[in-house]
Amino acid sequence: MWLRLLRAVLTFALDASETIRGFMVADRPDPAGFWQAISPMLRQAAKAGRPVRVFGEMVSLQWDASLIDAAVEVEAVWNELGAQYPFSLLCAYPAQPAACAHQLDA
């Protein structure tokens, strides 16, 4: 039973920090670079015909690096990907609330 379950699960793992470095240009996300990094895996996972779940921590890492605008832009690109590919995005956010005035609008 356990072995069958493992064979039925298609898993991809990317290092969030490395992935961010691959699509950021001058502290701003390049949407085309983001799509290039993420969409091939979403496409392959969607072809498997099972629900696709993505655990993402890139937005949180950008937020922690005070790249608030970049974090919001990456959220928007995830939403664009969601219109193209069926997946559930599960995000990791710190439990502490935004502390700085410039973070409150995000």
VMD Tcl script that builds the backbone (N, CA, C; Angstrom):
set m [mol new atoms 318]
animate dup $m
set s [atomselect $m all]
$s set {name element resname resid chain x y z} {
  {N N MET 1 A 0.821 -1.195 0.000}
  {CA C MET 1 A 0.000 0.000 0.000}
  {C C MET 1 A 0.857 1.249 0.000}
  {N N TRP 2 A 1.842 1.332 0.892}
  {CA C TRP 2 A 2.709 2.505 0.982}
  {C C TRP 2 A 3.496 2.716 -0.305}
  {N N LEU 3 A 4.033 1.652 -0.880}
  {CA C LEU 3 A 4.799 1.768 -2.121}
  {C C LEU 3 A 3.923 2.249 -3.261}
  {N N ARG 4 A 2.699 1.771 -3.318}
  {CA C ARG 4 A 1.789 2.237 -4.369}
  {C C ARG 4 A 1.489 3.723 -4.204}
  {N N LEU 5 A 1.326 4.141 -2.989}
  {CA C LEU 5 A 1.072 5.556 -2.727}
  {C C LEU 5 A 2.263 6.395 -3.178}
  {N N LEU 6 A 3.465 5.965 -2.848}
  {CA C LEU 6 A 4.643 6.719 -3.248}
  {C C LEU 6 A 4.765 6.814 -4.763}
  {N N ARG 7 A 4.452 5.750 -5.469}
  {CA C ARG 7 A 4.520 5.779 -6.925}
  {C C ARG 7 A 3.464 6.696 -7.519}
  {N N ALA 8 A 2.370 6.889 -6.812}
  {CA C ALA 8 A 1.281 7.711 -7.330}
  {C C ALA 8 A 1.518 9.200 -7.121}
  {N N VAL 9 A 2.520 9.558 -6.351}
  {CA C VAL 9 A 2.778 10.958 -6.037}
  {C C VAL 9 A 3.939 11.467 -6.874}
  {N N LEU 10 A 3.707 12.544 -7.589}
  {CA C LEU 10 A 4.744 13.194 -8.378}
  {C C LEU 10 A 5.199 14.415 -7.585}
  {N N THR 11 A 6.462 14.454 -7.214}
  {CA C THR 11 A 6.960 15.519 -6.353}
  {C C THR 11 A 8.116 16.252 -7.011}
  {N N PHE 12 A 8.062 17.574 -6.936}
  {CA C PHE 12 A 9.157 18.420 -7.368}
  {C C PHE 12 A 9.569 19.264 -6.173}
  {N N ALA 13 A 10.831 19.467 -6.004}
  {CA C ALA 13 A 11.303 20.311 -4.913}
  {C C ALA 13 A 12.299 21.317 -5.469}
  {N N LEU 14 A 12.041 22.570 -5.198}
  {CA C LEU 14 A 12.948 23.641 -5.581}
  {C C LEU 14 A 13.356 24.392 -4.331}
  {N N ASP 15 A 14.581 24.823 -4.283}
  {CA C ASP 15 A 15.023 25.689 -3.199}
  {C C ASP 15 A 14.461 27.080 -3.472}
  {N N ALA 16 A 13.679 27.609 -2.537}
  {CA C ALA 16 A 13.013 28.895 -2.751}
  {C C ALA 16 A 14.009 30.019 -2.986}
  {N N SER 17 A 15.075 30.070 -2.209}
  {CA C SER 17 A 16.065 31.147 -2.371}
  {C C SER 17 A 16.742 31.081 -3.730}
  {N N GLU 18 A 17.110 29.881 -4.157}
  {CA C GLU 18 A 17.737 29.734 -5.474}
  {C C GLU 18 A 16.764 30.096 -6.590}
  {N N THR 19 A 15.525 29.694 -6.453}
  {CA C THR 19 A 14.520 29.991 -7.466}
  {C C THR 19 A 14.305 31.490 -7.579}
  {N N ILE 20 A 14.239 32.175 -6.443}
  {CA C ILE 20 A 14.081 33.631 -6.447}
  {C C ILE 20 A 15.232 34.290 -7.201}
  {N N ARG 21 A 16.449 33.863 -6.900}
  {CA C ARG 21 A 17.611 34.460 -7.579}
  {C C ARG 21 A 17.543 34.277 -9.094}
  {N N GLY 22 A 16.862 33.233 -9.528}
  {CA C GLY 22 A 16.765 32.960 -10.953}
  {C C GLY 22 A 15.812 33.864 -11.713}
  {N N PHE 23 A 14.874 34.519 -11.022}
  {CA C PHE 23 A 13.927 35.364 -11.753}
  {C C PHE 23 A 13.887 36.812 -11.269}
  {N N MET 24 A 14.711 37.176 -10.321}
  {CA C MET 24 A 14.740 38.560 -9.849}
  {C C MET 24 A 15.739 39.373 -10.670}
  {N N VAL 25 A 15.330 40.577 -11.031}
  {CA C VAL 25 A 16.192 41.506 -11.757}
  {C C VAL 25 A 16.109 42.838 -11.018}
  {N N ALA 26 A 17.226 43.264 -10.440}
  {CA C ALA 26 A 17.276 44.536 -9.704}
  {C C ALA 26 A 16.171 44.611 -8.649}
  {N N ASP 27 A 16.069 43.554 -7.828}
  {CA C ASP 27 A 15.088 43.476 -6.733}
  {C C ASP 27 A 13.635 43.478 -7.193}
  {N N ARG 28 A 13.399 43.177 -8.454}
  {CA C ARG 28 A 12.032 43.060 -8.973}
  {C C ARG 28 A 11.896 41.714 -9.675}
  {N N PRO 29 A 10.756 41.064 -9.519}
  {CA C PRO 29 A 10.575 39.788 -10.211}
  {C C PRO 29 A 10.339 40.002 -11.702}
  {N N ASP 30 A 10.988 39.201 -12.498}
  {CA C ASP 30 A 10.749 39.188 -13.933}
  {C C ASP 30 A 9.683 38.125 -14.183}
  {N N PRO 31 A 8.464 38.529 -14.567}
  {CA C PRO 31 A 7.388 37.543 -14.738}
  {C C PRO 31 A 7.747 36.423 -15.714}
  {N N ALA 32 A 8.426 36.757 -16.799}
  {CA C ALA 32 A 8.810 35.726 -17.772}
  {C C ALA 32 A 9.774 34.725 -17.137}
  {N N GLY 33 A 10.705 35.219 -16.334}
  {CA C GLY 33 A 11.636 34.335 -15.645}
  {C C GLY 33 A 10.935 33.450 -14.633}
  {N N PHE 34 A 9.938 34.002 -13.957}
  {CA C PHE 34 A 9.152 33.224 -13.001}
  {C C PHE 34 A 8.414 32.104 -13.725}
  {N N TRP 35 A 7.729 32.454 -14.820}
  {CA C TRP 35 A 7.009 31.442 -15.605}
  {C C TRP 35 A 7.971 30.367 -16.077}
  {N N GLN 36 A 9.137 30.773 -16.532}
  {CA C GLN 36 A 10.120 29.813 -17.042}
  {C C GLN 36 A 10.588 28.859 -15.942}
  {N N ALA 37 A 10.697 29.364 -14.733}
  {CA C ALA 37 A 11.161 28.538 -13.610}
  {C C ALA 37 A 10.077 27.601 -13.081}
  {N N ILE 38 A 8.836 28.052 -13.078}
  {CA C ILE 38 A 7.767 27.326 -12.392}
  {C C ILE 38 A 6.837 26.560 -13.334}
  {N N SER 39 A 6.486 27.131 -14.469}
  {CA C SER 39 A 5.442 26.525 -15.300}
  {C C SER 39 A 5.779 25.134 -15.841}
  {N N PRO 40 A 7.034 24.803 -16.163}
  {CA C PRO 40 A 7.273 23.430 -16.653}
  {C C PRO 40 A 6.854 22.362 -15.639}
  {N N MET 41 A 7.096 22.615 -14.364}
  {CA C MET 41 A 6.707 21.641 -13.349}
  {C C MET 41 A 5.195 21.584 -13.182}
  {N N LEU 42 A 4.542 22.740 -13.232}
  {CA C LEU 42 A 3.089 22.751 -13.128}
  {C C LEU 42 A 2.465 22.020 -14.309}
  {N N ARG 43 A 3.005 22.264 -15.483}
  {CA C ARG 43 A 2.496 21.606 -16.682}
  {C C ARG 43 A 2.635 20.084 -16.570}
  {N N GLN 44 A 3.806 19.619 -16.152}
  {CA C GLN 44 A 4.037 18.183 -16.019}
  {C C GLN 44 A 3.150 17.583 -14.934}
  {N N ALA 45 A 3.018 18.275 -13.819}
  {CA C ALA 45 A 2.178 17.775 -12.731}
  {C C ALA 45 A 0.714 17.721 -13.156}
  {N N ALA 46 A 0.250 18.726 -13.887}
  {CA C ALA 46 A -1.143 18.754 -14.331}
  {C C ALA 46 A -1.437 17.607 -15.288}
  {N N LYS 47 A -0.456 17.213 -16.094}
  {CA C LYS 47 A -0.645 16.104 -17.030}
  {C C LYS 47 A -0.885 14.786 -16.313}
  {N N ALA 48 A -0.441 14.686 -15.070}
  {CA C ALA 48 A -0.616 13.446 -14.309}
  {C C ALA 48 A -2.087 13.198 -13.968}
  {N N GLY 49 A -2.916 14.242 -14.072}
  {CA C GLY 49 A -4.344 14.073 -13.850}
  {C C GLY 49 A -4.779 14.014 -12.403}
  {N N ARG 50 A -3.891 14.355 -11.496}
  {CA C ARG 50 A -4.231 14.376 -10.073}
  {C C ARG 50 A -4.178 15.819 -9.572}
  {N N PRO 51 A -4.791 16.098 -8.423}
  {CA C PRO 51 A -4.713 17.461 -7.886}
  {C C PRO 51 A -3.253 17.879 -7.679}
  {N N VAL 52 A -2.976 19.118 -8.016}
  {CA C VAL 52 A -1.625 19.664 -7.871}
  {C C VAL 52 A -1.642 20.647 -6.714}
  {N N ARG 53 A -0.711 20.461 -5.792}
  {CA C ARG 53 A -0.583 21.356 -4.643}
  {C C ARG 53 A 0.833 21.893 -4.621}
  {N N VAL 54 A 0.929 23.205 -4.465}
  {CA C VAL 54 A 2.229 23.875 -4.435}
  {C C VAL 54 A 2.397 24.500 -3.062}
  {N N PHE 55 A 3.499 24.211 -2.426}
  {CA C PHE 55 A 3.840 24.890 -1.177}
  {C C PHE 55 A 4.877 25.937 -1.526}
  {N N GLY 56 A 4.548 27.201 -1.278}
  {CA C GLY 56 A 5.443 28.284 -1.655}
  {C C GLY 56 A 5.879 29.115 -0.470}
  {N N GLU 57 A 7.155 29.419 -0.447}
  {CA C GLU 57 A 7.674 30.298 0.598}
  {C C GLU 57 A 8.432 31.486 0.013}
  {N N MET 58 A 8.413 31.631 -1.302}
  {CA C MET 58 A 9.174 32.716 -1.929}
  {C C MET 58 A 8.664 34.092 -1.512}
  {N N VAL 59 A 7.355 34.245 -1.438}
  {CA C VAL 59 A 6.783 35.538 -1.044}
  {C C VAL 59 A 7.227 35.902 0.366}
  {N N SER 60 A 7.195 34.945 1.253}
  {CA C SER 60 A 7.613 35.187 2.630}
  {C C SER 60 A 9.093 35.585 2.700}
  {N N LEU 61 A 9.921 34.908 1.921}
  {CA C LEU 61 A 11.352 35.252 1.907}
  {C C LEU 61 A 11.578 36.666 1.387}
  {N N GLN 62 A 10.823 37.050 0.372}
  {CA C GLN 62 A 10.953 38.415 -0.154}
  {C C GLN 62 A 10.465 39.435 0.867}
  {N N TRP 63 A 9.381 39.118 1.514}
  {CA C TRP 63 A 8.848 40.009 2.549}
  {C C TRP 63 A 9.893 40.196 3.643}
  {N N ASP 64 A 10.481 39.097 4.098}
  {CA C ASP 64 A 11.498 39.164 5.155}
  {C C ASP 64 A 12.726 39.962 4.726}
  {N N ALA 65 A 12.989 39.999 3.422}
  {CA C ALA 65 A 14.118 40.770 2.894}
  {C C ALA 65 A 13.721 42.213 2.613}
  {N N SER 66 A 12.538 42.626 3.073}
  {CA C SER 66 A 11.991 43.982 2.868}
  {C C SER 66 A 11.746 44.296 1.402}
  {N N LEU 67 A 11.523 43.275 0.599}
  {CA C LEU 67 A 11.163 43.448 -0.806}
  {C C LEU 67 A 9.647 43.285 -0.931}
  {N N ILE 68 A 8.937 44.203 -0.283}
  {CA C ILE 68 A 7.485 44.102 -0.159}
  {C C ILE 68 A 6.804 44.178 -1.517}
  {N N ASP 69 A 7.197 45.135 -2.343}
  {CA C ASP 69 A 6.589 45.255 -3.670}
  {C C ASP 69 A 6.850 44.008 -4.501}
  {N N ALA 70 A 8.053 43.475 -4.407}
  {CA C ALA 70 A 8.391 42.248 -5.143}
  {C C ALA 70 A 7.526 41.086 -4.661}
  {N N ALA 71 A 7.309 41.002 -3.364}
  {CA C ALA 71 A 6.486 39.926 -2.816}
  {C C ALA 71 A 5.066 40.003 -3.370}
  {N N VAL 72 A 4.515 41.197 -3.430}
  {CA C VAL 72 A 3.160 41.385 -3.962}
  {C C VAL 72 A 3.125 41.030 -5.448}
  {N N GLU 73 A 4.170 41.404 -6.182}
  {CA C GLU 73 A 4.231 41.085 -7.605}
  {C C GLU 73 A 4.321 39.577 -7.837}
  {N N VAL 74 A 5.065 38.875 -7.004}
  {CA C VAL 74 A 5.154 37.417 -7.143}
  {C C VAL 74 A 3.793 36.786 -6.850}
  {N N GLU 75 A 3.085 37.301 -5.872}
  {CA C GLU 75 A 1.721 36.811 -5.613}
  {C C GLU 75 A 0.869 36.961 -6.870}
  {N N ALA 76 A 1.010 38.094 -7.558}
  {CA C ALA 76 A 0.231 38.331 -8.776}
  {C C ALA 76 A 0.599 37.331 -9.876}
  {N N VAL 77 A 1.879 37.016 -9.996}
  {CA C VAL 77 A 2.296 36.053 -11.022}
  {C C VAL 77 A 1.774 34.653 -10.674}
  {N N TRP 78 A 1.771 34.304 -9.395}
  {CA C TRP 78 A 1.170 33.025 -8.997}
  {C C TRP 78 A -0.289 32.995 -9.434}
  {N N ASN 79 A -1.010 34.110 -9.249}
  {CA C ASN 79 A -2.417 34.169 -9.653}
  {C C ASN 79 A -2.561 33.991 -11.164}
  {N N GLU 80 A -1.649 34.565 -11.939}
  {CA C GLU 80 A -1.675 34.389 -13.393}
  {C C GLU 80 A -1.454 32.919 -13.756}
  {N N LEU 81 A -0.508 32.289 -13.076}
  {CA C LEU 81 A -0.261 30.864 -13.319}
  {C C LEU 81 A -1.502 30.037 -12.971}
  {N N GLY 82 A -2.198 30.453 -11.917}
  {CA C GLY 82 A -3.403 29.743 -11.501}
  {C C GLY 82 A -4.517 29.817 -12.532}
  {N N ALA 83 A -4.507 30.848 -13.348}
  {CA C ALA 83 A -5.490 30.952 -14.427}
  {C C ALA 83 A -5.137 30.016 -15.582}
  {N N GLN 84 A -3.876 29.623 -15.670}
  {CA C GLN 84 A -3.399 28.762 -16.758}
  {C C GLN 84 A -3.364 27.283 -16.371}
  {N N TYR 85 A -2.997 27.006 -15.120}
  {CA C TYR 85 A -2.828 25.636 -14.649}
  {C C TYR 85 A -3.674 25.411 -13.397}
  {N N PRO 86 A -4.280 24.227 -13.273}
  {CA C PRO 86 A -5.061 23.943 -12.069}
  {C C PRO 86 A -4.149 23.499 -10.919}
  {N N PHE 87 A -4.063 24.313 -9.881}
  {CA C PHE 87 A -3.281 23.945 -8.705}
  {C C PHE 87 A -3.773 24.722 -7.501}
  {N N SER 88 A -3.473 24.187 -6.330}
  {CA C SER 88 A -3.736 24.883 -5.074}
  {C C SER 88 A -2.407 25.390 -4.559}
  {N N LEU 89 A -2.356 26.658 -4.210}
  {CA C LEU 89 A -1.135 27.264 -3.696}
  {C C LEU 89 A -1.248 27.387 -2.179}
  {N N LEU 90 A -0.355 26.728 -1.491}
  {CA C LEU 90 A -0.283 26.778 -0.035}
  {C C LEU 90 A 0.949 27.593 0.315}
  {N N CYS 91 A 0.759 28.710 0.959}
  {CA C CYS 91 A 1.866 29.633 1.218}
  {C C CYS 91 A 2.288 29.621 2.681}
  {N N ALA 92 A 3.547 29.920 2.885}
  {CA C ALA 92 A 4.104 30.028 4.231}
  {C C ALA 92 A 4.314 31.506 4.535}
  {N N TYR 93 A 3.650 31.973 5.555}
  {CA C TYR 93 A 3.807 33.358 5.986}
  {C C TYR 93 A 4.153 33.363 7.468}
  {N N PRO 94 A 4.967 34.329 7.885}
  {CA C PRO 94 A 5.282 34.400 9.318}
  {C C PRO 94 A 4.037 34.758 10.116}
  {N N ALA 95 A 3.991 34.296 11.340}
  {CA C ALA 95 A 2.847 34.566 12.202}
  {C C ALA 95 A 2.817 36.008 12.696}
  {N N GLN 96 A 3.979 36.659 12.689}
  {CA C GLN 96 A 4.014 38.037 13.183}
  {C C GLN 96 A 3.385 38.974 12.150}
  {N N PRO 97 A 2.631 39.963 12.598}
  {CA C PRO 97 A 1.998 40.897 11.672}
  {C C PRO 97 A 3.007 41.883 11.095}
  {N N ALA 98 A 2.588 42.576 10.055}
  {CA C ALA 98 A 3.429 43.620 9.466}
  {C C ALA 98 A 3.670 44.694 10.508}
  {N N ALA 99 A 4.918 45.059 10.675}
  {CA C ALA 99 A 5.269 45.996 11.735}
  {C C ALA 99 A 5.556 47.397 11.221}
  {N N CYS 100 A 5.925 47.512 9.969}
  {CA C CYS 100 A 6.312 48.818 9.426}
  {C C CYS 100 A 5.160 49.406 8.642}
  {N N ALA 101 A 5.073 50.715 8.650}
  {CA C ALA 101 A 3.984 51.406 7.961}
  {C C ALA 101 A 3.952 51.061 6.479}
  {N N HIS 102 A 5.125 50.921 5.818}
  {CA C HIS 102 A 5.154 50.623 4.390}
  {C C HIS 102 A 4.685 49.208 4.079}
  {N N GLN 103 A 4.564 48.352 5.082}
  {CA C GLN 103 A 4.088 46.993 4.875}
  {C C GLN 103 A 2.577 46.876 5.051}
  {N N LEU 104 A 1.964 47.828 5.664}
  {CA C LEU 104 A 0.555 47.713 6.008}
  {C C LEU 104 A -0.356 47.697 4.788}
  {N N ASP 105 A 0.023 48.376 3.699}
  {CA C ASP 105 A -0.800 48.399 2.504}
  {C C ASP 105 A -0.675 47.134 1.675}
  {N N ALA 106 A 0.379 46.363 1.884}
  {CA C ALA 106 A 0.604 45.159 1.085}
  {C C ALA 106 A -0.374 44.108 1.519}
}
mol reanalyze $m
mol bondsrecalc $m
mol representation Tube
mol addrep $m
